[in-house]
Amino acid sequence: MVKNTAVGHKKFWHSFRFAAHGIAAAFRSELNMKVHSGLAVIVLAAAAAFRLPLSSWMLLLLAITLVLTAELLNTAIEATIDLVSPEIHPLAKKAKDTAAGAVLLTAVFAVITGIYVFYHPVMDWITSLMS
């Protein structure tokens, strides 16, 4: 990897490019990143279809951001562990499992948030279909 030797404003803008490369690399290499991103698109499309209020959008965006951030951190931790400890080691397993647990925890939060946000609009829509 090339070391960032830029200074000042250049260094600032280069950091965005490096971050974008990291997100793209995780998206290319991690199935869960693709799954979470695909579900995020579906959720946001549903939010638009149900014309949810801004507060609901903010809750959904928070949940999505947390899940994607946890997935990025999990990917970074796993890559670092694989570099430092290519052989199987109990501490490496513990680190990877803990990072995966963080993703699971945020995903559960996202599901609960989705239920909270979509429950009444979906129930209202079902009721209108039945009448």
C-alpha positions, 0 to 999 in steps of 0.5 A: 500500500502506498503511504499518504505523503500528501500535505494540507488540503491534499492529504484531507481529500486523499483520506476520503479517497482511501475511505471510499476504497476501503468501503468498496473493498469490503463491498467486493469481498464481503457477502454480508456487506452486500446483503446488508446494503441490499436490505438497506436499499429495500428498506429505504424504498419501502420508507419512500413508498410508505411516505414515512415522516422524517423522524422515521427516516432518521431512525432507519438511517441510524440503524443502517449506518450502524450495521454498515459501520459494524460490518466495516469494522468487523472486516478490518478486524478480521483482516488484521487478525489474519495478517497478524495470526495466520494460524488458528489461535484462541485469541484470534477466534475470540477477536473475530467472534467478538467483532461478528457479535457486534455486527449481530447486535447492530443487525438486531437493533436494525430489525427492531427499529424496522418493526417499530417504524413500519408496524403501523404503516404496514398494518394500516395498509393491510387494513385498507386492502381488506376494506 
